[in-house]
């Protein structure tokens, strides 16, 4: 059994999702939570709060791997700096515990769970619900996104079927495309 | 005596400068150092390394306040994400020790130490050398910048002379302008 922590970093809402992966693609929900901080608090208080929350999750669930959404500077400029700061805190905390970290692009995550690299929030949420056998879509979207990142990490380990790619399902095709895109040069390793 | 830690955040080079402030504007150098990480290392290793370095500095010098360069999303897109991640780590670590944090814009810092909000690296370095009575300009630029941020924080506490602003020196004029600019709405608190 492998325990995977998915993190959707953000200053106002920080999503964390923990899943367990058994043989093959069998995965199940362990925990999902969204930590919030107020835009009225100062930045060091907000980051300090998220730092304690992430440490609590690492302590409680001892994940074997942490998967994190990769942050791009081109994204929403209003929120990207806070998102990068939270991701920095998460990466440093995971490293301090010797836990390997994997970065996933949004399109990799969408392709992995929905079969389509440009899927909307609702599609991602519905697929997370179906894959984990939940009664409803995890709310808010940050909760579903954190679980989607963890699911992507779980499935990546299995690898893609080799050989005749003309036999790919649409999901596998989208996945291959997202993987290829993720290998192209980018702003940050 | 107040101990001030100035931090110039960056992934490849992280500058830290520690100064002591006595009565009035009397300040002296305590320590300056630049921590580096290799672009070939993965991001969690780089942030983990900087996290340990910052913790070491906080432990060794017990600053009363941490001053940090404010990061803007509009700046160099190639480096801004890493800079934001390092600043996030520094902010969370300072908060965990209950140390107040102050964010300073680059133009505030330049105006404080050189009297001109658009001063170049060399001017900042020369003024840092003169203010602290050093034999040479601290190298690399990240070292001088970290000290300039700490000096700005030291002088901010003294406040500006009230009243007849027509009697302002060019340095005070630039400082007032930078302060006013810093109060305008911005991307991040």
Interface residues (C-beta under 8 A of the other chain):
Chain A: X39 X42 X43 X44 X45 X47 X48 X50 X51 X52 X71 X72 X73 X74 X77 X78 X80 X81 X82 X84 X85 X86 X87 X88 X89 X91 X92 X94 X95 X96 X100 X101 X103 X187 X188 X189
Chain B: X39 X42 X43 X44 X45 X47 X48 X50 X51 X52 X71 X72 X73 X74 X77 X78 X80 X81 X82 X84 X85 X86 X87 X88 X89 X91 X92 X94 X95 X96 X100 X101 X103 X187 X188 X189
